[in-house]
């Protein structure tokens, strides 16, 4: 509970702390009123071993009172936990999404590498686009070709040299999935007789986005964020 309060902002954590104190006082008071045994005035001082045992009705009432007290405690715990969870849920969701995104980036990086004993899932994008996917001139199928620099693909037509066909993030996905006719870029999606499923292509795209260089003209010129209409 202390760790959960620490993750909240100052005002919210103060409000939750006050609610916890009020709840603790309520629970303590309820337990005392339910469980305390009334004293009978003027009763003789009989040793405990000689006192008569409680009746079945008293025993059942004690058990019932205990159940009521624990019920009140559990209700208060739930009542206090609900706002704490509600306040921390957005940050927890954001943290989980960052973890998922990083997992896709790591998976995409492995997919772009050559297949090895330690990386059997590699599909060798680096064979054409270079070890860092930076493109440039490469010897491929007996000829020298100029392959695109995937580190500047989000600049689209604004890159140098330009990625004239890339005008949105969907174009990057489609190019990987369908390939590009008239070039050495094959189709990679199973929908087009390739080896990769949608999840693997999504991982590669996330990795490509993670290695992008600053777009000339700033974020407004980033076609992955602001598609060209």
Short mmCIF file of the C-alpha atoms (twelve columns), coordinates in Angstrom:
data_MODEL
# 
_entry.id   MODEL 
# 
loop_
_atom_site.group_PDB 
_atom_site.id 
_atom_site.type_symbol 
_atom_site.label_atom_id 
_atom_site.label_alt_id 
_atom_site.label_comp_id 
_atom_site.label_asym_id 
_atom_site.label_seq_id 
_atom_site.Cartn_x 
_atom_site.Cartn_y 
_atom_site.Cartn_z 
_atom_site.pdbx_PDB_model_num 
ATOM 1   C CA . UNK A 1   0.000   0.000   0.000   1 
ATOM 2   C CA . UNK A 2   2.936   2.334   0.773   1 
ATOM 3   C CA . UNK A 3   4.383   1.714   -2.692  1 
ATOM 4   C CA . UNK A 4   1.011   2.500   -4.269  1 
ATOM 5   C CA . UNK A 5   0.755   5.801   -2.345  1 
ATOM 6   C CA . UNK A 6   4.299   6.730   -3.392  1 
ATOM 7   C CA . UNK A 7   3.333   6.483   -7.072  1 
ATOM 8   C CA . UNK A 8   0.561   9.097   -6.684  1 
ATOM 9   C CA . UNK A 9   0.881   12.835  -6.964  1 
ATOM 10  C CA . UNK A 10  1.135   14.921  -3.765  1 
ATOM 11  C CA . UNK A 11  -2.499  15.994  -3.551  1 
ATOM 12  C CA . UNK A 12  -3.862  12.585  -4.501  1 
ATOM 13  C CA . UNK A 13  -1.610  10.737  -2.068  1 
ATOM 14  C CA . UNK A 14  -2.687  13.109  0.729   1 
ATOM 15  C CA . UNK A 15  -6.352  12.444  -0.041  1 
ATOM 16  C CA . UNK A 16  -5.797  8.697   -0.048  1 
ATOM 17  C CA . UNK A 17  -3.820  8.883   3.225   1 
ATOM 18  C CA . UNK A 18  -6.675  10.764  4.914   1 
ATOM 19  C CA . UNK A 19  -9.154  8.197   3.599   1 
ATOM 20  C CA . UNK A 20  -7.016  5.360   4.970   1 
ATOM 21  C CA . UNK A 21  -6.810  6.990   8.418   1 
ATOM 22  C CA . UNK A 22  -10.576 7.551   8.536   1 
ATOM 23  C CA . UNK A 23  -11.152 3.966   7.418   1 
ATOM 24  C CA . UNK A 24  -8.789  2.586   10.078  1 
ATOM 25  C CA . UNK A 25  -10.563 4.572   12.822  1 
ATOM 26  C CA . UNK A 26  -13.948 3.335   11.560  1 
ATOM 27  C CA . UNK A 27  -12.810 -0.287  11.510  1 
ATOM 28  C CA . UNK A 28  -11.266 -0.062  14.996  1 
ATOM 29  C CA . UNK A 29  -14.395 1.559   16.422  1 
ATOM 30  C CA . UNK A 30  -16.691 -0.985  14.783  1 
ATOM 31  C CA . UNK A 31  -14.630 -3.904  16.049  1 
ATOM 32  C CA . UNK A 32  -14.589 -2.493  19.592  1 
ATOM 33  C CA . UNK A 33  -18.360 -1.930  19.718  1 
ATOM 34  C CA . UNK A 34  -19.111 -5.376  18.293  1 
ATOM 35  C CA . UNK A 35  -16.590 -7.428  20.244  1 
ATOM 36  C CA . UNK A 36  -16.558 -5.741  23.680  1 
ATOM 37  C CA . UNK A 37  -18.250 -7.639  26.504  1 
ATOM 38  C CA . UNK A 38  -20.556 -5.620  28.787  1 
ATOM 39  C CA . UNK A 39  -19.865 -5.829  32.510  1 
ATOM 40  C CA . UNK A 40  -22.660 -6.690  34.835  1 
ATOM 41  C CA . UNK A 41  -22.725 -4.322  37.822  1 
ATOM 42  C CA . UNK A 42  -22.637 -5.965  41.237  1 
ATOM 43  C CA . UNK A 43  -21.698 -9.430  39.976  1 
ATOM 44  C CA . UNK A 44  -19.852 -11.629 42.481  1 
ATOM 45  C CA . UNK A 45  -16.125 -12.139 42.060  1 
ATOM 46  C CA . UNK A 46  -16.077 -15.796 40.976  1 
ATOM 47  C CA . UNK A 47  -12.815 -17.376 39.812  1 
ATOM 48  C CA . UNK A 48  -12.791 -17.967 36.058  1 
ATOM 49  C CA . UNK A 49  -12.569 -21.754 36.445  1 
ATOM 50  C CA . UNK A 50  -15.735 -21.801 38.561  1 
ATOM 51  C CA . UNK A 51  -17.826 -19.533 36.384  1 
ATOM 52  C CA . UNK A 52  -20.573 -21.155 34.326  1 
ATOM 53  C CA . UNK A 53  -19.834 -21.605 30.659  1 
ATOM 54  C CA . UNK A 54  -21.626 -19.577 28.026  1 
ATOM 55  C CA . UNK A 55  -24.877 -20.861 26.635  1 
ATOM 56  C CA . UNK A 56  -25.250 -22.100 23.075  1 
ATOM 57  C CA . UNK A 57  -27.023 -18.862 22.237  1 
ATOM 58  C CA . UNK A 58  -24.122 -16.796 23.587  1 
ATOM 59  C CA . UNK A 59  -21.593 -18.909 21.696  1 
ATOM 60  C CA . UNK A 60  -23.512 -18.541 18.464  1 
ATOM 61  C CA . UNK A 61  -23.881 -14.804 19.043  1 
ATOM 62  C CA . UNK A 62  -20.116 -14.459 19.581  1 
ATOM 63  C CA . UNK A 63  -19.469 -16.259 16.317  1 
ATOM 64  C CA . UNK A 64  -22.025 -14.067 14.529  1 
ATOM 65  C CA . UNK A 65  -20.525 -10.899 15.987  1 
ATOM 66  C CA . UNK A 66  -17.056 -11.953 14.831  1 
ATOM 67  C CA . UNK A 67  -18.353 -12.536 11.316  1 
ATOM 68  C CA . UNK A 68  -19.995 -9.100  11.313  1 
ATOM 69  C CA . UNK A 69  -16.785 -7.449  12.513  1 
ATOM 70  C CA . UNK A 70  -14.656 -9.145  9.862   1 
ATOM 71  C CA . UNK A 71  -17.265 -8.311  7.253   1 
ATOM 72  C CA . UNK A 72  -17.065 -4.639  8.211   1 
ATOM 73  C CA . UNK A 73  -13.261 -4.758  8.003   1 
ATOM 74  C CA . UNK A 74  -13.281 -6.359  4.547   1 
ATOM 75  C CA . UNK A 75  -15.886 -3.900  3.258   1 
ATOM 76  C CA . UNK A 76  -13.750 -0.966  4.403   1 
ATOM 77  C CA . UNK A 77  -10.617 -2.463  2.842   1 
ATOM 78  C CA . UNK A 78  -12.398 -2.834  -0.492  1 
ATOM 79  C CA . UNK A 79  -13.924 0.637   -0.222  1 
ATOM 80  C CA . UNK A 80  -10.444 2.146   0.294   1 
ATOM 81  C CA . UNK A 81  -8.753  -0.042  -2.325  1 
ATOM 82  C CA . UNK A 82  -11.110 0.941   -5.155  1 
ATOM 83  C CA . UNK A 83  -10.073 4.649   -5.308  1 
ATOM 84  C CA . UNK A 84  -6.396  3.716   -4.914  1 
ATOM 85  C CA . UNK A 85  -6.617  1.323   -7.891  1 
ATOM 86  C CA . UNK A 86  -8.580  3.908   -9.876  1 
ATOM 87  C CA . UNK A 87  -5.916  6.550   -9.276  1 
ATOM 88  C CA . UNK A 88  -2.983  4.287   -10.130 1 
ATOM 89  C CA . UNK A 89  -4.568  2.502   -13.126 1 
ATOM 90  C CA . UNK A 90  -3.525  5.054   -15.822 1 
ATOM 91  C CA . UNK A 91  0.141   4.979   -14.813 1 
ATOM 92  C CA . UNK A 92  0.076   1.176   -14.540 1 
ATOM 93  C CA . UNK A 93  -1.449  0.877   -18.029 1 
ATOM 94  C CA . UNK A 94  1.141   3.274   -19.471 1 
ATOM 95  C CA . UNK A 95  3.950   1.287   -17.839 1 
ATOM 96  C CA . UNK A 96  2.576   -1.980  -19.211 1 
ATOM 97  C CA . UNK A 97  2.279   -0.467  -22.707 1 
ATOM 98  C CA . UNK A 98  5.916   0.700   -22.602 1 
ATOM 99  C CA . UNK A 99  6.961   -2.820  -21.644 1 
ATOM 100 C CA . UNK A 100 4.939   -4.304  -24.520 1 
ATOM 101 C CA . UNK A 101 6.377   -1.790  -27.004 1 
ATOM 102 C CA . UNK A 102 9.938   -2.516  -25.890 1 
ATOM 103 C CA . UNK A 103 9.268   -6.224  -26.297 1 
ATOM 104 C CA . UNK A 104 8.178   -5.621  -29.895 1 
ATOM 105 C CA . UNK A 105 11.300  -3.529  -30.552 1 
ATOM 106 C CA . UNK A 106 13.567  -6.270  -29.196 1 
ATOM 107 C CA . UNK A 107 11.734  -8.921  -31.211 1 
ATOM 108 C CA . UNK A 108 11.916  -6.788  -34.360 1 
ATOM 109 C CA . UNK A 109 15.652  -6.298  -33.942 1 
ATOM 110 C CA . UNK A 110 16.190  -10.069 -33.790 1 
ATOM 111 C CA . UNK A 111 13.983  -10.619 -36.833 1 
ATOM 112 C CA . UNK A 112 16.047  -8.221  -38.948 1 
ATOM 113 C CA . UNK A 113 19.315  -10.007 -38.120 1 
ATOM 114 C CA . UNK A 114 20.802  -13.037 -39.838 1 
ATOM 115 C CA . UNK A 115 19.618  -16.448 -38.673 1 
ATOM 116 C CA . UNK A 116 22.190  -18.010 -36.334 1 
ATOM 117 C CA . UNK A 117 22.325  -20.712 -33.692 1 
ATOM 118 C CA . UNK A 118 21.559  -18.071 -31.031 1 
ATOM 119 C CA . UNK A 119 19.000  -16.282 -33.201 1 
ATOM 120 C CA . UNK A 120 17.094  -18.878 -35.218 1 
ATOM 121 C CA . UNK A 121 14.255  -16.385 -35.828 1 
ATOM 122 C CA . UNK A 122 16.410  -14.044 -37.927 1 
ATOM 123 C CA . UNK A 123 15.208  -13.298 -41.470 1 
ATOM 124 C CA . UNK A 124 18.250  -11.329 -42.637 1 
ATOM 125 C CA . UNK A 125 16.958  -7.824  -43.443 1 
ATOM 126 C CA . UNK A 126 20.531  -6.683  -42.689 1 
ATOM 127 C CA . UNK A 127 21.786  -8.718  -45.636 1 
ATOM 128 C CA . UNK A 128 20.487  -6.018  -48.009 1 
ATOM 129 C CA . UNK A 129 19.898  -2.957  -45.813 1 
ATOM 130 C CA . UNK A 130 23.138  -3.195  -43.825 1 
ATOM 131 C CA . UNK A 131 23.883  -4.068  -40.216 1 
ATOM 132 C CA . UNK A 132 22.123  -0.974  -38.869 1 
ATOM 133 C CA . UNK A 133 19.512  -0.876  -41.678 1 
ATOM 134 C CA . UNK A 134 21.246  2.266   -42.907 1 
ATOM 135 C CA . UNK A 135 21.053  1.223   -46.578 1 
ATOM 136 C CA . UNK A 136 23.528  2.401   -49.175 1 
ATOM 137 C CA . UNK A 137 25.201  0.535   -51.985 1 
ATOM 138 C CA . UNK A 138 25.199  -3.220  -51.560 1 
ATOM 139 C CA . UNK A 139 26.287  -6.168  -53.666 1 
ATOM 140 C CA . UNK A 140 23.157  -8.210  -54.308 1 
ATOM 141 C CA . UNK A 141 22.497  -11.035 -56.794 1 
ATOM 142 C CA . UNK A 142 25.672  -10.265 -58.686 1 
ATOM 143 C CA . UNK A 143 25.038  -6.529  -59.094 1 
ATOM 144 C CA . UNK A 144 25.564  -3.425  -56.985 1 
ATOM 145 C CA . UNK A 145 22.266  -1.881  -55.898 1 
ATOM 146 C CA . UNK A 146 21.420  1.185   -53.826 1 
ATOM 147 C CA . UNK A 147 19.088  -0.048  -51.073 1 
ATOM 148 C CA . UNK A 148 16.946  2.372   -49.024 1 
ATOM 149 C CA . UNK A 149 18.091  3.730   -45.675 1 
ATOM 150 C CA . UNK A 150 15.432  2.515   -43.261 1 
ATOM 151 C CA . UNK A 151 16.667  4.938   -40.585 1 
ATOM 152 C CA . UNK A 152 15.141  7.841   -42.539 1 
ATOM 153 C CA . UNK A 153 11.988  6.180   -43.822 1 
ATOM 154 C CA . UNK A 154 9.666   8.273   -41.601 1 
ATOM 155 C CA . UNK A 155 10.850  11.390  -43.431 1 
ATOM 156 C CA . UNK A 156 9.144   10.031  -46.542 1 
ATOM 157 C CA . UNK A 157 9.577   12.338  -49.562 1 
ATOM 158 C CA . UNK A 158 11.466  14.809  -47.329 1 
ATOM 159 C CA . UNK A 159 14.451  12.485  -46.788 1 
ATOM 160 C CA . UNK A 160 17.684  12.609  -48.792 1 
ATOM 161 C CA . UNK A 161 17.519  10.514  -50.885 1 
ATOM 162 C CA . UNK A 162 13.716  10.633  -50.661 1 
ATOM 163 C CA . UNK A 163 11.404  7.722   -49.899 1 
ATOM 164 C CA . UNK A 164 8.953   8.888   -52.536 1 
ATOM 165 C CA . UNK A 165 6.457   6.062   -52.002 1 
ATOM 166 C CA . UNK A 166 6.308   6.393   -48.205 1 
ATOM 167 C CA . UNK A 167 3.625   8.869   -47.186 1 
ATOM 168 C CA . UNK A 168 2.339   7.213   -43.992 1 
ATOM 169 C CA . UNK A 169 3.123   4.469   -41.513 1 
ATOM 170 C CA . UNK A 170 0.744   2.189   -43.415 1 
ATOM 171 C CA . UNK A 171 3.015   2.491   -46.488 1 
ATOM 172 C CA . UNK A 172 5.918   1.087   -44.470 1 
ATOM 173 C CA . UNK A 173 3.803   -1.847  -43.305 1 
ATOM 174 C CA . UNK A 174 2.503   -2.501  -46.818 1 
ATOM 175 C CA . UNK A 175 5.982   -2.328  -48.367 1 
ATOM 176 C CA . UNK A 176 7.270   -4.968  -45.953 1 
ATOM 177 C CA . UNK A 177 4.172   -7.123  -46.360 1 
ATOM 178 C CA . UNK A 178 3.726   -6.880  -50.147 1 
ATOM 179 C CA . UNK A 179 7.241   -6.081  -51.305 1 
ATOM 180 C CA . UNK A 180 7.869   -3.627  -54.127 1 
ATOM 181 C CA . UNK A 181 7.393   -4.611  -57.736 1 
ATOM 182 C CA . UNK A 182 10.339  -3.980  -60.060 1 
ATOM 183 C CA . UNK A 183 12.878  -4.050  -57.207 1 
ATOM 184 C CA . UNK A 184 14.705  -6.670  -55.172 1 
ATOM 185 C CA . UNK A 185 12.326  -6.089  -52.222 1 
ATOM 186 C CA . UNK A 186 10.256  -9.296  -51.889 1 
ATOM 187 C CA . UNK A 187 6.939   -9.739  -50.109 1 
ATOM 188 C CA . UNK A 188 7.360   -10.883 -46.515 1 
ATOM 189 C CA . UNK A 189 3.775   -11.402 -45.343 1 
ATOM 190 C CA . UNK A 190 2.150   -14.831 -45.339 1 
ATOM 191 C CA . UNK A 191 -0.769  -13.096 -47.067 1 
ATOM 192 C CA . UNK A 192 1.507   -12.625 -50.086 1 
ATOM 193 C CA . UNK A 193 3.383   -15.957 -49.953 1 
ATOM 194 C CA . UNK A 194 5.998   -14.608 -47.525 1 
ATOM 195 C CA . UNK A 195 7.316   -16.143 -44.275 1 
ATOM 196 C CA . UNK A 196 6.176   -13.539 -41.689 1 
ATOM 197 C CA . UNK A 197 2.876   -13.210 -39.862 1 
ATOM 198 C CA . UNK A 198 1.264   -9.888  -38.900 1 
ATOM 199 C CA . UNK A 199 2.749   -9.922  -35.390 1 
ATOM 200 C CA . UNK A 200 6.302   -10.351 -36.723 1 
ATOM 201 C CA . UNK A 201 5.834   -7.551  -39.269 1 
ATOM 202 C CA . UNK A 202 4.475   -5.333  -36.488 1 
ATOM 203 C CA . UNK A 203 7.616   -6.083  -34.439 1 
ATOM 204 C CA . UNK A 204 9.900   -5.159  -37.366 1 
ATOM 205 C CA . UNK A 205 8.008   -1.901  -37.916 1 
ATOM 206 C CA . UNK A 206 8.355   -1.047  -34.209 1 
ATOM 207 C CA . UNK A 207 12.099  -1.670  -34.422 1 
ATOM 208 C CA . UNK A 208 12.398  0.522   -37.531 1 
ATOM 209 C CA . UNK A 209 10.542  3.318   -35.717 1 
ATOM 210 C CA . UNK A 210 12.937  3.005   -32.770 1 
ATOM 211 C CA . UNK A 211 16.028  3.667   -34.937 1 
ATOM 212 C CA . UNK A 212 14.703  6.672   -36.872 1 
ATOM 213 C CA . UNK A 213 16.967  9.685   -37.268 1 
ATOM 214 C CA . UNK A 214 15.512  13.181  -36.696 1 
ATOM 215 C CA . UNK A 215 13.217  14.125  -39.549 1 
ATOM 216 C CA . UNK A 216 14.235  17.263  -41.504 1 
ATOM 217 C CA . UNK A 217 11.646  19.916  -40.729 1 
ATOM 218 C CA . UNK A 218 10.789  18.516  -37.300 1 
ATOM 219 C CA . UNK A 219 8.003   16.226  -36.042 1 
ATOM 220 C CA . UNK A 220 5.412   17.895  -38.283 1 
ATOM 221 C CA . UNK A 221 7.220   16.449  -41.306 1 
ATOM 222 C CA . UNK A 222 7.279   12.953  -39.832 1 
ATOM 223 C CA . UNK A 223 4.945   10.985  -42.132 1 
ATOM 224 C CA . UNK A 224 4.725   8.156   -39.552 1 
ATOM 225 C CA . UNK A 225 3.024   10.621  -37.187 1 
ATOM 226 C CA . UNK A 226 1.456   13.013  -39.713 1 
ATOM 227 C CA . UNK A 227 0.516   11.164  -42.908 1 
ATOM 228 C CA . UNK A 228 0.692   13.103  -46.141 1 
ATOM 229 C CA . UNK A 229 -2.860  13.508  -47.392 1 
# 
